[in-house]
Amino acid sequence: MVKPEEVDSMVGPIPERSVAALISENRRLQIFSDEVAYRIARLFNYFGLLIPLLVVLAAMTIQVVADDLPCSHCNMQRLGYFMLALGPALNLRFGFRPSHYGVSLAGAMFLGAVALDMMVRIANQGLDGWGPRALGLHMYSWSLVIALIAGIAIVAMLIWERQFDLSKFDEFQPSKEIGVGLKFALMIVIAIVALDLVSVLLECGLGICPDSPPDDYPYLP
């Protein structure tokens, strides 16, 4: 594996973290060191992994406390959140790849499309809204806002190519053994996905979920 210093010697002058690099044609400005840039990228991915899952966990908590089962669109929105979290999980476990961010971008598009479709359906029925509110907005409205913010954030991460360059070096490759922090995060992921899967099976069985949710779990043994 080629070392960072060998790459710099092949491509030209060593990058600088200085103002002089802004006005020099043969120097590249680097605000952060490689180690700091790698840690920042991982931190952003931890946020991208946990925040969508915490949103789903909050929705499931409301479902249990208020005894309010999710509709078919609600369950599809949760799938969009899981797709959002899948990209960062792959990045943290296997290294930064544009394809991993592509999975999350597809999840953001899917989440936004489902939330927007739900808003249009409710508007066409002449209803003021459906379901509980949080800070003045319904959950599907928040899903559209989160999808837009997530899409912008993912595009920004795709533009930041330095993280992909760092992933080529051995020192910035994820270790074969999963760290404690990542192991804990993945355990949360598995637990939330498993709970949501059980909820969907108890509500919808093996068929398609109804548009109007039932009052109780019809497939509860």
Short mmCIF file of the C-alpha atoms (twelve columns), coordinates in Angstrom:
data_MODEL
# 
_entry.id   MODEL 
# 
loop_
_atom_site.group_PDB 
_atom_site.id 
_atom_site.type_symbol 
_atom_site.label_atom_id 
_atom_site.label_alt_id 
_atom_site.label_comp_id 
_atom_site.label_asym_id 
_atom_site.label_seq_id 
_atom_site.Cartn_x 
_atom_site.Cartn_y 
_atom_site.Cartn_z 
_atom_site.pdbx_PDB_model_num 
ATOM 1   C CA . MET A 1   0.000   0.000   0.000  1 
ATOM 2   C CA . VAL A 2   1.344   3.399   -0.979 1 
ATOM 3   C CA . LYS A 3   1.968   5.729   1.957  1 
ATOM 4   C CA . PRO A 4   0.624   9.316   2.053  1 
ATOM 5   C CA . GLU A 5   4.090   10.850  1.806  1 
ATOM 6   C CA . GLU A 6   4.877   8.748   -1.276 1 
ATOM 7   C CA . VAL A 7   1.679   9.940   -2.924 1 
ATOM 8   C CA . ASP A 8   2.583   13.559  -2.210 1 
ATOM 9   C CA . SER A 9   6.011   13.083  -3.764 1 
ATOM 10  C CA . MET A 10  4.413   11.698  -6.919 1 
ATOM 11  C CA . VAL A 11  1.679   14.292  -7.365 1 
ATOM 12  C CA . GLY A 12  3.676   17.417  -6.434 1 
ATOM 13  C CA . PRO A 13  4.299   19.678  -3.461 1 
ATOM 14  C CA . ILE A 14  3.072   18.611  -0.054 1 
ATOM 15  C CA . PRO A 15  -0.342  20.191  0.747  1 
ATOM 16  C CA . GLU A 16  -0.305  23.031  3.240  1 
ATOM 17  C CA . ARG A 17  -2.690  24.262  5.887  1 
ATOM 18  C CA . SER A 18  -1.823  27.916  5.315  1 
ATOM 19  C CA . VAL A 19  -3.195  31.065  3.722  1 
ATOM 20  C CA . ALA A 20  -0.382  30.950  1.140  1 
ATOM 21  C CA . ALA A 21  -2.010  27.916  -0.459 1 
ATOM 22  C CA . LEU A 22  -4.983  30.075  -1.459 1 
ATOM 23  C CA . ILE A 23  -2.881  32.174  -3.833 1 
ATOM 24  C CA . SER A 24  -0.507  29.483  -5.069 1 
ATOM 25  C CA . GLU A 25  -1.343  27.416  -8.147 1 
ATOM 26  C CA . ASN A 26  0.805   24.428  -7.200 1 
ATOM 27  C CA . ARG A 27  -0.312  24.112  -3.584 1 
ATOM 28  C CA . ARG A 28  -3.549  22.713  -2.198 1 
ATOM 29  C CA . LEU A 29  -5.177  24.187  0.886  1 
ATOM 30  C CA . GLN A 30  -5.961  21.729  3.695  1 
ATOM 31  C CA . ILE A 31  -7.618  23.255  6.721  1 
ATOM 32  C CA . PHE A 32  -7.389  20.072  8.822  1 
ATOM 33  C CA . SER A 33  -4.720  17.445  9.232  1 
ATOM 34  C CA . ASP A 34  -5.440  13.972  7.866  1 
ATOM 35  C CA . GLU A 35  -6.223  12.612  11.322 1 
ATOM 36  C CA . VAL A 36  -8.608  15.447  12.177 1 
ATOM 37  C CA . ALA A 37  -10.344 15.247  8.794  1 
ATOM 38  C CA . TYR A 38  -10.828 11.496  9.242  1 
ATOM 39  C CA . ARG A 39  -12.309 11.972  12.718 1 
ATOM 40  C CA . ILE A 40  -14.666 14.712  11.485 1 
ATOM 41  C CA . ALA A 41  -15.910 12.483  8.671  1 
ATOM 42  C CA . ARG A 42  -16.543 9.640   11.104 1 
ATOM 43  C CA . LEU A 43  -18.326 11.995  13.519 1 
ATOM 44  C CA . PHE A 44  -20.657 13.195  10.767 1 
ATOM 45  C CA . ASN A 45  -21.379 9.586   9.858  1 
ATOM 46  C CA . TYR A 46  -22.184 8.719   13.459 1 
ATOM 47  C CA . PHE A 47  -24.712 11.556  13.433 1 
ATOM 48  C CA . GLY A 48  -26.082 10.292  10.127 1 
ATOM 49  C CA . LEU A 49  -26.413 6.814   11.581 1 
ATOM 50  C CA . LEU A 50  -28.064 7.616   14.899 1 
ATOM 51  C CA . ILE A 51  -30.328 10.595  14.171 1 
ATOM 52  C CA . PRO A 52  -32.647 8.805   11.673 1 
ATOM 53  C CA . LEU A 53  -32.925 5.857   14.033 1 
ATOM 54  C CA . LEU A 54  -33.726 8.103   16.989 1 
ATOM 55  C CA . VAL A 55  -36.543 9.641   14.922 1 
ATOM 56  C CA . VAL A 56  -37.950 6.162   14.292 1 
ATOM 57  C CA . LEU A 57  -37.529 5.290   17.972 1 
ATOM 58  C CA . ALA A 58  -39.454 8.450   18.944 1 
ATOM 59  C CA . ALA A 59  -42.258 7.524   16.533 1 
ATOM 60  C CA . MET A 60  -42.386 3.997   17.974 1 
ATOM 61  C CA . THR A 61  -42.522 5.423   21.500 1 
ATOM 62  C CA . ILE A 62  -45.530 7.574   20.541 1 
ATOM 63  C CA . GLN A 63  -47.054 4.483   18.932 1 
ATOM 64  C CA . VAL A 64  -46.831 2.532   22.175 1 
ATOM 65  C CA . VAL A 65  -47.670 5.319   24.631 1 
ATOM 66  C CA . ALA A 66  -50.581 6.773   22.643 1 
ATOM 67  C CA . ASP A 67  -51.664 3.366   21.315 1 
ATOM 68  C CA . ASP A 68  -51.648 4.859   17.809 1 
ATOM 69  C CA . LEU A 69  -50.596 2.363   15.119 1 
ATOM 70  C CA . PRO A 70  -48.780 3.713   12.043 1 
ATOM 71  C CA . CYS A 71  -50.421 3.901   8.619  1 
ATOM 72  C CA . SER A 72  -48.893 2.431   5.462  1 
ATOM 73  C CA . HIS A 73  -47.216 5.743   4.599  1 
ATOM 74  C CA . CYS A 74  -45.794 5.949   8.121  1 
ATOM 75  C CA . ASN A 75  -44.224 2.518   7.775  1 
ATOM 76  C CA . MET A 76  -42.756 3.488   4.387  1 
ATOM 77  C CA . GLN A 77  -41.284 6.631   5.936  1 
ATOM 78  C CA . ARG A 78  -39.573 4.469   8.535  1 
ATOM 79  C CA . LEU A 79  -38.066 2.460   5.681  1 
ATOM 80  C CA . GLY A 80  -36.685 5.726   4.288  1 
ATOM 81  C CA . TYR A 81  -35.099 6.496   7.656  1 
ATOM 82  C CA . PHE A 82  -33.492 3.052   7.728  1 
ATOM 83  C CA . MET A 83  -32.055 3.661   4.240  1 
ATOM 84  C CA . LEU A 84  -30.683 6.998   5.467  1 
ATOM 85  C CA . ALA A 85  -28.895 5.235   8.318  1 
ATOM 86  C CA . LEU A 86  -27.573 2.383   6.161  1 
ATOM 87  C CA . GLY A 87  -25.057 4.534   4.266  1 
ATOM 88  C CA . PRO A 88  -23.264 5.833   7.384  1 
ATOM 89  C CA . ALA A 89  -23.273 2.321   8.857  1 
ATOM 90  C CA . LEU A 90  -21.474 1.024   5.752  1 
ATOM 91  C CA . ASN A 91  -19.018 3.945   5.860  1 
ATOM 92  C CA . LEU A 92  -18.143 3.353   9.498  1 
ATOM 93  C CA . ARG A 93  -17.707 -0.383  9.056  1 
ATOM 94  C CA . PHE A 94  -16.080 -0.670  5.605  1 
ATOM 95  C CA . GLY A 95  -14.648 2.790   4.889  1 
ATOM 96  C CA . PHE A 96  -15.902 5.872   3.083  1 
ATOM 97  C CA . ARG A 97  -17.344 5.170   -0.365 1 
ATOM 98  C CA . PRO A 98  -19.483 7.347   -2.670 1 
ATOM 99  C CA . SER A 99  -21.766 4.339   -3.190 1 
ATOM 100 C CA . HIS A 100 -22.516 4.252   0.537  1 
ATOM 101 C CA . TYR A 101 -23.590 7.876   0.450  1 
ATOM 102 C CA . GLY A 102 -25.634 7.002   -2.637 1 
ATOM 103 C CA . VAL A 103 -27.680 4.568   -0.562 1 
ATOM 104 C CA . SER A 104 -28.465 7.326   1.939  1 
ATOM 105 C CA . LEU A 105 -29.270 9.788   -0.847 1 
ATOM 106 C CA . ALA A 106 -31.743 7.296   -2.290 1 
ATOM 107 C CA . GLY A 107 -33.237 6.965   1.200  1 
ATOM 108 C CA . ALA A 108 -33.611 10.749  1.494  1 
ATOM 109 C CA . MET A 109 -35.363 10.895  -1.891 1 
ATOM 110 C CA . PHE A 110 -37.653 8.017   -0.958 1 
ATOM 111 C CA . LEU A 111 -38.467 9.546   2.436  1 
ATOM 112 C CA . GLY A 112 -39.238 12.932  0.897  1 
ATOM 113 C CA . ALA A 113 -41.398 11.415  -1.848 1 
ATOM 114 C CA . VAL A 114 -43.481 9.384   0.626  1 
ATOM 115 C CA . ALA A 115 -43.911 12.348  2.994  1 
ATOM 116 C CA . LEU A 116 -44.910 14.654  0.124  1 
ATOM 117 C CA . ASP A 117 -47.370 12.087  -1.234 1 
ATOM 118 C CA . MET A 118 -48.971 11.820  2.194  1 
ATOM 119 C CA . MET A 119 -49.276 15.595  2.463  1 
ATOM 120 C CA . VAL A 120 -50.952 15.795  -0.961 1 
ATOM 121 C CA . ARG A 121 -53.404 13.018  -0.095 1 
ATOM 122 C CA . ILE A 122 -54.392 14.736  3.152  1 
ATOM 123 C CA . ALA A 123 -54.785 18.096  1.389  1 
ATOM 124 C CA . ASN A 124 -56.981 16.540  -1.319 1 
ATOM 125 C CA . GLN A 125 -59.275 15.148  1.388  1 
ATOM 126 C CA . GLY A 126 -59.695 18.638  2.857  1 
ATOM 127 C CA . LEU A 127 -58.163 17.649  6.208  1 
ATOM 128 C CA . ASP A 128 -56.123 19.968  8.398  1 
ATOM 129 C CA . GLY A 129 -53.702 17.170  9.172  1 
ATOM 130 C CA . TRP A 130 -53.350 13.679  10.525 1 
ATOM 131 C CA . GLY A 131 -51.630 12.343  13.596 1 
ATOM 132 C CA . PRO A 132 -49.833 14.029  16.490 1 
ATOM 133 C CA . ARG A 133 -47.833 17.239  16.173 1 
ATOM 134 C CA . ALA A 134 -44.295 18.008  17.303 1 
ATOM 135 C CA . LEU A 135 -43.297 21.686  17.559 1 
ATOM 136 C CA . GLY A 136 -46.313 22.616  15.455 1 
ATOM 137 C CA . LEU A 137 -45.661 20.187  12.590 1 
ATOM 138 C CA . HIS A 138 -47.047 16.735  11.881 1 
ATOM 139 C CA . MET A 139 -44.597 13.855  11.636 1 
ATOM 140 C CA . TYR A 140 -44.867 13.604  7.836  1 
ATOM 141 C CA . SER A 141 -44.043 17.330  7.583  1 
ATOM 142 C CA . TRP A 142 -40.971 16.750  9.715  1 
ATOM 143 C CA . SER A 143 -40.054 13.812  7.483  1 
ATOM 144 C CA . LEU A 144 -40.060 16.102  4.441  1 
ATOM 145 C CA . VAL A 145 -37.904 18.669  6.268  1 
ATOM 146 C CA . ILE A 146 -35.467 15.971  7.433  1 
ATOM 147 C CA . ALA A 147 -35.300 14.497  3.925  1 
ATOM 148 C CA . LEU A 148 -34.357 17.882  2.452  1 
ATOM 149 C CA . ILE A 149 -31.724 18.583  5.124  1 
ATOM 150 C CA . ALA A 150 -30.309 15.060  4.807  1 
ATOM 151 C CA . GLY A 151 -30.134 15.348  1.017  1 
ATOM 152 C CA . ILE A 152 -28.174 18.609  1.235  1 
ATOM 153 C CA . ALA A 153 -25.839 17.133  3.874  1 
ATOM 154 C CA . ILE A 154 -25.186 14.006  1.796  1 
ATOM 155 C CA . VAL A 155 -24.398 16.054  -1.322 1 
ATOM 156 C CA . ALA A 156 -21.965 18.137  0.751  1 
ATOM 157 C CA . MET A 157 -20.244 14.967  1.979  1 
ATOM 158 C CA . LEU A 158 -20.022 13.637  -1.582 1 
ATOM 159 C CA . ILE A 159 -18.334 16.859  -2.671 1 
ATOM 160 C CA . TRP A 160 -15.769 16.513  0.137  1 
ATOM 161 C CA . GLU A 161 -13.464 14.112  -1.718 1 
ATOM 162 C CA . ARG A 162 -10.696 14.116  0.855  1 
ATOM 163 C CA . GLN A 163 -12.402 11.459  2.956  1 
ATOM 164 C CA . PHE A 164 -12.327 9.082   -0.012 1 
ATOM 165 C CA . ASP A 165 -8.611  9.766   -0.561 1 
ATOM 166 C CA . LEU A 166 -7.867  9.012   3.089  1 
ATOM 167 C CA . SER A 167 -9.722  5.687   2.837  1 
ATOM 168 C CA . LYS A 168 -7.026  4.458   0.435  1 
ATOM 169 C CA . PHE A 169 -4.393  4.425   3.179  1 
ATOM 170 C CA . ASP A 170 -3.978  1.579   5.646  1 
ATOM 171 C CA . GLU A 171 -3.849  3.878   8.676  1 
ATOM 172 C CA . PHE A 172 -7.350  5.169   7.901  1 
ATOM 173 C CA . GLN A 173 -8.906  1.812   7.076  1 
ATOM 174 C CA . PRO A 174 -11.494 0.503   9.571  1 
ATOM 175 C CA . SER A 175 -10.045 -2.240  11.734 1 
ATOM 176 C CA . LYS A 176 -11.288 -5.792  11.317 1 
ATOM 177 C CA . GLU A 177 -12.487 -5.773  14.917 1 
ATOM 178 C CA . ILE A 178 -15.487 -3.514  15.505 1 
ATOM 179 C CA . GLY A 179 -14.777 -0.802  18.080 1 
ATOM 180 C CA . VAL A 180 -16.846 -0.368  21.226 1 
ATOM 181 C CA . GLY A 181 -18.550 2.819   20.007 1 
ATOM 182 C CA . LEU A 182 -19.472 1.393   16.618 1 
ATOM 183 C CA . LYS A 183 -20.555 -1.902  18.182 1 
ATOM 184 C CA . PHE A 184 -22.893 -0.034  20.541 1 
ATOM 185 C CA . ALA A 185 -24.300 2.035   17.650 1 
ATOM 186 C CA . LEU A 186 -24.885 -1.064  15.528 1 
ATOM 187 C CA . MET A 187 -26.620 -2.783  18.449 1 
ATOM 188 C CA . ILE A 188 -29.026 0.180   18.629 1 
ATOM 189 C CA . VAL A 189 -29.587 -0.111  14.869 1 
ATOM 190 C CA . ILE A 190 -30.372 -3.818  15.047 1 
ATOM 191 C CA . ALA A 191 -32.668 -3.384  18.058 1 
ATOM 192 C CA . ILE A 192 -34.728 -0.584  16.459 1 
ATOM 193 C CA . VAL A 193 -35.004 -2.362  13.102 1 
ATOM 194 C CA . ALA A 194 -36.049 -5.589  14.845 1 
ATOM 195 C CA . LEU A 195 -38.686 -3.814  16.952 1 
ATOM 196 C CA . ASP A 196 -40.114 -2.062  13.902 1 
ATOM 197 C CA . LEU A 197 -40.184 -5.324  11.940 1 
ATOM 198 C CA . VAL A 198 -42.117 -7.025  14.757 1 
ATOM 199 C CA . SER A 199 -44.534 -4.073  14.876 1 
ATOM 200 C CA . VAL A 200 -45.169 -4.260  11.120 1 
ATOM 201 C CA . LEU A 201 -45.732 -8.024  11.229 1 
ATOM 202 C CA . LEU A 202 -48.196 -7.711  14.113 1 
ATOM 203 C CA . GLU A 203 -50.074 -4.921  12.331 1 
ATOM 204 C CA . CYS A 204 -49.953 -6.031  8.684  1 
ATOM 205 C CA . GLY A 205 -48.989 -9.695  8.746  1 
ATOM 206 C CA . LEU A 206 -47.297 -10.794 5.525  1 
ATOM 207 C CA . GLY A 207 -49.532 -8.617  3.349  1 
ATOM 208 C CA . ILE A 208 -49.738 -4.931  2.482  1 
ATOM 209 C CA . CYS A 209 -50.380 -2.510  5.334  1 
ATOM 210 C CA . PRO A 210 -53.775 -0.754  5.177  1 
ATOM 211 C CA . ASP A 211 -53.983 2.986   4.472  1 
ATOM 212 C CA . SER A 212 -56.020 3.483   7.642  1 
ATOM 213 C CA . PRO A 213 -54.308 1.785   10.593 1 
ATOM 214 C CA . PRO A 214 -56.365 -0.592  12.762 1 
ATOM 215 C CA . ASP A 215 -57.240 0.182   16.369 1 
ATOM 216 C CA . ASP A 216 -55.283 -2.803  17.636 1 
ATOM 217 C CA . TYR A 217 -52.768 -5.364  16.381 1 
ATOM 218 C CA . PRO A 218 -54.866 -7.832  14.334 1 
ATOM 219 C CA . TYR A 219 -52.062 -10.399 14.152 1 
ATOM 220 C CA . LEU A 220 -51.156 -10.338 17.837 1 
ATOM 221 C CA . PRO A 221 -51.167 -13.968 19.061 1 
# 
